[in-house]
Amino acid sequence: MIEMDTPPCVHVVLRGRWLRIIWNHHLHLLQARHILYYISPSIFIYPTICDTCTPKPAMAPVKVFGPAKSINVARVLLCLEEVGAEYELVHMDLFQAKEQNSPEHLARNPFGKVPALQDGDLVLFEARAIAKYVLRKYKTEQADLLREGDLEEAAMVDVWTEVEAHQYHQALRLIMLECFLNPTLRGLPTNQAVVDEAVEKTKKVLEIYEARLSEHRYLAGDFFSFADLNHFASTFYIVDATPYGSLLDSYPRVKAWWEDLMSRPSFKKISANMTTKV
């Protein structure tokens, strides 16, 4: 009597056609032979282990280096959460220990910035590049945030990803810097003149977003994408950690879009680990 530890595929020849059956590992080949014989005496069975049935070794989770409260670390973590990938966050102290300047981290990112990602032997830096790598590697029908299967949709994702980097984030960045990062993490006073100028710039950007979101539910179209995800951290800090979160109130479609994003499980999870109002 032949028995295998791993449940095999049994390839069966029945009237010249290949079939495949899988049975519980407690079922012996001899028992299977008798069962199949009653179906047809002309059946021949060939026990094999196929690639599809061979247990795959567990993959080590990817490692993300950087503090959870970092805007760019959050960008990568959101992507990992959205695609359901396993990962390990390796915290780094950027302000006291300045671990970003350590030889170990400079080997990961020669510019001394966060995040960096390690996936086996592959090491990447630059948050948006890491994020795209994650979204491509773990893409599924349900988690297709780059929309690269559709040329026009992918182009719109790219457009609004660029808008976030060069318009939206640049407008909000100074408010966040002056009202949150400088006073809470660096002990520096707020420069109100810089804030006032940044607020006016932000309003102009939000007007454009309001118009766009009056046409579509999300920025690239009527589908959630990488373009929307990229707006998370800077918007989160403006709303929860500065006196200027009420800016969104004057733009109802922008506010509804933001509330929609914050209702996603990934956004809730990542925001819970980020520094908020102090």
C-alpha positions in Angstrom: 0.0 0.0 0.0 1.5 3.4 -1.0 0.9 6.5 1.0 2.2 10.0 0.6 2.7 12.6 3.3 1.7 15.4 1.0 -1.8 15.2 -0.7 -1.0 14.4 -4.3 -2.7 15.1 -7.5 -3.7 11.9 -9.2 -3.6 12.1 -12.9 -6.1 9.8 -14.5 -6.4 8.6 -18.0 -10.1 7.9 -18.9 -10.9 7.1 -22.5 -7.9 9.0 -23.7 -8.5 12.1 -21.7 -6.5 13.4 -18.7 -8.4 14.1 -15.5 -7.0 15.2 -12.2 -8.4 14.4 -8.7 -7.2 15.4 -5.3 -8.0 13.5 -2.2 -7.3 13.7 1.5 -3.9 12.4 2.5 -5.5 9.6 4.6 -6.7 8.0 1.4 -4.2 5.4 0.1 -3.4 5.0 -3.5 -4.5 1.4 -3.4 -7.9 2.5 -2.0 -8.2 5.1 -4.8 -7.3 2.5 -7.4 -10.2 0.3 -6.2 -12.6 3.2 -6.2 -11.7 4.2 -9.7 -11.9 0.6 -10.9 -15.6 0.6 -10.1 -16.0 3.6 -12.3 -14.2 2.1 -15.2 -11.7 -0.8 -15.5 -9.8 1.2 -18.2 -8.7 3.9 -15.8 -5.0 4.2 -15.2 -3.8 6.4 -12.3 -0.4 8.1 -12.1 0.2 9.7 -8.6 2.3 12.8 -9.0 3.1 16.0 -7.1 2.2 19.0 -9.3 3.6 22.5 -9.0 0.1 23.7 -8.1 -0.3 21.3 -5.2 3.3 21.4 -3.8 3.3 23.5 -0.6 5.2 26.7 -1.2 7.7 27.9 1.4 6.5 30.8 3.5 7.7 34.1 2.2 9.4 36.4 4.7 7.4 39.7 5.1 8.8 42.8 3.5 10.5 45.2 5.8 9.8 48.9 5.8 12.3 51.2 7.6 11.1 54.4 9.1 8.8 55.9 11.7 5.0 55.3 11.4 4.3 59.0 11.6 6.4 59.9 8.6 4.3 61.0 5.6 6.3 58.9 3.2 6.4 55.9 5.4 2.6 56.1 5.7 2.3 56.3 1.9 4.0 52.9 1.6 2.2 51.3 4.5 -1.1 52.3 3.1 -0.2 50.5 -0.2 0.8 47.4 1.7 -2.5 47.4 3.7 -4.6 48.0 0.6 -3.1 44.9 -1.2 -3.1 42.8 2.0 0.6 42.1 2.0 2.5 41.1 5.1 5.1 43.5 6.3 7.3 44.4 9.2 7.8 48.1 10.2 11.2 48.8 11.6 11.0 52.0 13.6 13.7 54.6 13.2 14.4 57.6 15.5 15.0 60.5 13.1 15.3 63.3 15.6 17.2 62.1 18.7 19.3 59.1 17.5 19.3 60.3 13.9 19.3 56.7 12.7 18.8 57.8 9.1 22.4 58.8 9.1 23.7 55.4 10.4 25.9 53.3 8.1 23.3 50.6 8.1 20.6 52.9 6.8 22.8 54.7 4.3 23.5 51.3 2.8 19.7 51.1 2.2 19.3 54.7 1.1 22.5 56.7 0.4 20.5 60.0 0.8 19.7 59.2 4.4 15.9 59.5 3.9 12.9 57.3 4.8 11.4 55.0 4.0 13.4 52.2 2.6 12.0 48.8 1.8 13.7 45.4 1.8 12.1 42.5 0.0 14.5 39.5 0.1 17.6 40.7 -1.7 15.9 43.7 -3.2 16.3 47.1 -1.4 14.4 50.1 -2.6 14.2 53.8 -1.5 12.0 56.7 -2.6 8.4 56.3 -1.3 6.5 56.7 -4.5 8.8 54.2 -6.3 8.4 51.7 -3.4 4.6 52.2 -3.4 4.4 51.4 -7.1 6.5 48.3 -6.7 4.2 47.1 -3.9 1.1 47.8 -6.0 2.5 46.0 -9.0 3.8 43.0 -7.1 0.6 42.4 -5.1 -1.9 43.6 -7.7 -5.2 41.7 -7.8 -8.5 42.3 -9.5 -9.7 43.8 -6.2 -6.5 45.8 -5.5 -5.5 47.4 -8.8 -4.6 51.0 -7.8 -2.4 51.8 -10.7 -5.0 50.7 -13.4 -2.2 49.8 -15.8 -4.4 47.5 -17.8 -6.3 50.5 -19.1 -4.2 53.2 -20.8 -6.5 56.1 -20.2 -7.3 55.2 -16.6 -3.5 54.7 -15.9 -2.8 58.1 -17.5 -5.4 59.8 -15.2 -3.9 58.1 -12.1 -0.5 59.4 -13.2 -1.8 63.0 -13.8 -3.4 63.3 -10.3 -0.4 61.6 -8.7 1.7 64.3 -10.2 -0.8 67.0 -9.1 -0.5 65.7 -5.5 3.3 65.8 -5.6 3.7 69.2 -7.2 0.6 71.2 -6.3 -1.4 69.7 -3.4 1.4 68.6 -1.1 3.5 71.7 -1.8 0.6 73.9 -0.8 -0.2 72.0 2.4 3.5 71.3 3.3 4.2 74.7 4.8 1.1 74.7 6.9 2.0 71.3 8.3 5.6 72.4 8.8 4.9 75.6 10.6 1.9 74.5 12.7 2.9 71.0 13.6 6.4 69.8 12.8 8.4 72.8 13.8 6.7 73.5 17.1 6.1 69.9 18.3 9.2 68.1 17.0 11.8 70.8 16.6 10.9 73.4 19.2 10.7 76.2 16.7 8.0 79.0 16.7 5.4 79.2 14.0 6.0 81.8 11.2 2.5 83.0 10.7 3.3 85.0 7.6 4.4 81.8 5.9 1.3 80.0 7.1 -1.0 82.8 5.8 0.6 82.6 2.3 0.3 78.8 2.3 -3.3 78.9 3.3 -4.2 81.2 0.3 -2.3 78.8 -2.0 -4.1 75.8 -0.5 -7.5 77.5 -1.2 -6.7 77.9 -4.8 -5.7 74.2 -5.1 -8.8 73.1 -3.3 -11.0 75.0 -5.7 -9.5 72.9 -8.5 -10.1 69.7 -6.5 -13.7 70.8 -5.8 -14.3 71.1 -9.5 -12.7 67.8 -10.3 -14.6 65.9 -7.6 -17.9 67.4 -8.9 -17.3 65.3 -12.0 -16.0 62.1 -10.5 -16.2 60.3 -7.2 -12.4 60.0 -7.0 -9.6 62.0 -8.6 -8.6 59.7 -11.5 -12.2 58.7 -12.2 -15.0 56.8 -10.5 -12.6 54.3 -8.9 -10.2 54.6 -5.9 -6.6 54.7 -7.0 -3.0 55.4 -6.1 -3.8 59.1 -6.9 -6.2 59.3 -4.0 -4.1 57.3 -1.6 -1.2 59.7 -2.0 -3.1 62.5 -0.4 -3.6 60.7 2.9 -0.7 61.8 5.2 -0.5 65.5 4.4 -4.3 65.9 4.6 -4.5 63.9 7.8 -2.0 66.1 9.5 -3.7 69.3 8.3 -7.1 68.1 9.6 -6.0 66.5 12.8 -2.8 68.3 13.9 -3.2 72.0 12.8 -5.8 74.7 13.3 -6.6 74.6 9.6 -8.6 71.4 9.2 -11.7 73.5 8.7 -10.4 74.6 5.3 -12.1 71.6 3.9 -15.5 72.8 5.1 -15.7 75.3 2.4 -15.3 72.6 -0.3 -18.1 70.1 0.3 -17.0 67.6 -2.4 -13.4 67.6 -1.2 -14.6 67.1 2.3 -16.9 64.2 1.2 -14.0 62.6 -0.7 -11.8 62.9 2.3 -14.4 61.3 4.6 -14.8 58.5 2.1 -11.1 57.9 2.1 -10.9 57.9 5.9 -13.7 55.3 6.1 -11.4 52.7 4.4 -10.0 50.1 6.8 -6.4 50.7 5.7 -6.7 54.5 6.3 -8.2 53.9 9.8 -5.4 51.4 10.7 -2.5 53.6 9.5 -3.9 56.8 11.0 -4.3 55.2 14.4 -0.5 54.8 14.6 0.3 58.4 13.5 0.9 61.4 15.7 -2.2 63.6 15.9 -3.2 66.7 17.9 -0.9 67.5 20.9 
